[in-house]
Amino acid sequence: MADDHGHNEERPAYDPANKELPERAPPLRRTAPQSDYRQEDVGIGLLVLVVGLAITFGLPLALV
């Protein structure tokens, strides 16, 4: 994900007395917790859960 602004652009000095709003809105961001989940993603998560539980509890029980 790339930013829409250059890091070398000139910025005005900060003046707390001047309360002007920025000229443009910040870019919209999309992060994982806000993304929609597909059924495939849920299925993979459940598979990982089952394998993890089998290793965590099944392996010690098998070795007893």
Residue, then its C-alpha position, 0 to 999 in steps of 0.5 A: m500500500a503506497d501513500d499518495h504524497g511525497h515525503n520530500e514535499e515542503r510542509p508549512a511550519y506548525d502554528p497552533a494559533n492558525k487553525e486552518l484545515p488541510e487542503r485535501a482529505p487524508p487517503l482512505r486506508r483499508t486494514a485487515p480487521q475492516s476487510d470482509y471475510r470470505q467463506e474460504d478464509v473462515g474455512i482455512g481459519l477453522l482448519v488451522l484451529v483444528v490442527g492446532l488443538a489436535i497438536t496441543f491436546g492430542l499429542p500429549l494425550a497420545l504420549v501418556 
